[in-house]
């Protein structure tokens, strides 16, 4: 059993641990400045970036989702974009990712948002297995351009 709730100040230490692990998974090291900056966004009710945490039966944060609402030019309405989703490896295969995605879907419905979108690495096959059960895979290709 897992409980999903909005992230808040009591989650700071555990979120930092998990976010660092998330970076390691994607071969990225987050500086303290980046962690401080993202955390400040998550606690600022005026900032568009928001977060959810997954709490296990022992009261431990075992996952997080970072998302934002933004305008969508294909619908002339809002959409939710899931920037980051991570589950502690010890809690995987327990429905945590699915519970977070279901919570995001319900949040979107409540806000009148018609879609939740996200990307994942092409080699993140384990996550794609979960995503394929919950969502539609698209044919879009993502590009990045440094400035």
C-alpha positions in Angstrom: 0.0 0.0 0.0 1.3 3.4 -0.9 -0.1 6.9 -0.2 0.4 9.8 -2.6 0.3 13.4 -1.4 1.7 16.8 -2.4 5.3 17.3 -1.5 6.0 19.6 1.5 8.8 20.9 3.7 9.0 17.7 5.8 10.2 15.8 2.7 13.3 17.8 2.1 16.0 15.4 3.2 14.5 12.3 1.7 13.6 14.1 -1.6 17.3 15.2 -1.9 18.4 11.6 -1.5 16.0 10.3 -4.1 16.7 13.2 -6.5 20.4 12.5 -6.3 19.7 8.8 -7.0 17.5 9.9 -9.9 20.4 11.9 -11.3 22.8 8.9 -10.8 20.3 6.7 -12.7 20.5 9.2 -15.6 24.3 9.6 -15.2 23.9 13.1 -13.9 25.3 14.7 -10.8 23.2 17.5 -9.4 25.0 20.3 -7.6 23.7 21.6 -4.3 22.6 24.8 -6.2 20.4 22.8 -8.5 18.9 20.8 -5.7 18.3 24.0 -3.7 16.8 25.6 -6.8 14.4 22.8 -7.6 13.4 22.4 -3.9 12.6 26.1 -3.7 10.4 25.8 -6.8 8.6 22.8 -5.2 7.8 24.8 -2.0 6.8 28.0 -3.8 3.0 28.0 -4.4 3.5 30.7 -7.1 5.9 28.6 -9.1 4.5 26.3 -11.9 6.6 23.3 -10.8 4.9 21.1 -8.3 5.6 17.7 -6.8 4.0 14.6 -5.3 5.6 12.0 -3.0 4.7 8.4 -2.5 4.7 7.2 1.1 5.0 3.6 2.0 3.2 1.8 4.9 6.1 2.7 7.2 5.7 6.4 6.5 8.9 6.6 4.3 9.0 8.6 1.1 9.8 6.0 -1.6 9.2 8.0 -4.7 8.5 11.4 -6.2 6.9 13.0 -9.3 7.7 16.6 -10.4 5.2 18.1 -12.8 3.9 21.4 -14.2 0.8 22.7 -15.9 1.4 24.6 -19.1 -0.6 25.8 -22.1 -0.9 23.3 -25.0 -1.1 24.7 -28.5 -2.7 21.5 -29.9 -5.7 21.9 -27.6 -5.8 25.6 -26.8 -6.0 24.4 -23.2 -3.8 23.3 -20.4 -1.7 20.1 -20.2 0.3 18.5 -17.4 3.9 17.7 -18.1 5.6 15.2 -15.9 9.3 16.3 -15.7 10.6 13.7 -13.3 9.4 10.5 -11.8 11.6 8.3 -9.6 10.9 5.3 -7.3 13.5 4.0 -4.8 14.8 0.8 -6.3 13.8 -1.1 -3.1 10.2 -0.1 -3.6 10.0 -0.9 -7.3 7.5 -3.4 -8.7 5.1 -2.5 -5.9 2.8 -0.2 -7.8 4.4 3.1 -6.7 4.9 4.5 -10.2 1.4 3.5 -11.2 -0.1 5.1 -8.1 1.8 8.4 -8.8 0.7 8.4 -12.4 -2.9 7.6 -11.4 -2.8 10.5 -8.9 -1.5 12.8 -11.7 -4.3 11.6 -14.0 -6.9 12.4 -11.3 -5.2 15.8 -10.6 -5.4 16.6 -14.3 -9.1 15.6 -14.4 -9.8 17.8 -11.4 -8.2 20.8 -13.1 -9.9 20.2 -16.4 -6.6 19.1 -18.1 -7.1 16.6 -20.9 -3.5 15.1 -21.0 -0.5 14.2 -19.0 2.7 13.9 -21.0 6.2 12.8 -20.2 9.4 11.4 -21.8 11.8 8.8 -20.6 15.2 7.5 -21.8 15.0 5.1 -24.7 17.0 2.5 -22.7 14.7 2.8 -19.6 12.9 -0.4 -20.5 11.7 -1.2 -17.0 9.9 2.1 -16.7 8.5 1.8 -20.2 6.9 -1.5 -19.2 4.9 0.3 -16.5 4.2 3.2 -18.7 2.9 1.0 -21.5 0.3 -0.4 -19.2 -1.0 3.0 -18.2 -0.5 5.3 -21.1 -0.2 5.6 -24.9 3.3 5.5 -26.3 3.7 8.3 -28.9 5.8 8.5 -32.1 7.4 11.9 -31.1 11.2 12.2 -31.1 12.8 14.6 -28.6 15.7 16.9 -29.4 17.9 19.1 -27.3 19.9 22.2 -28.3 22.4 23.8 -26.1 22.6 27.6 -26.1 
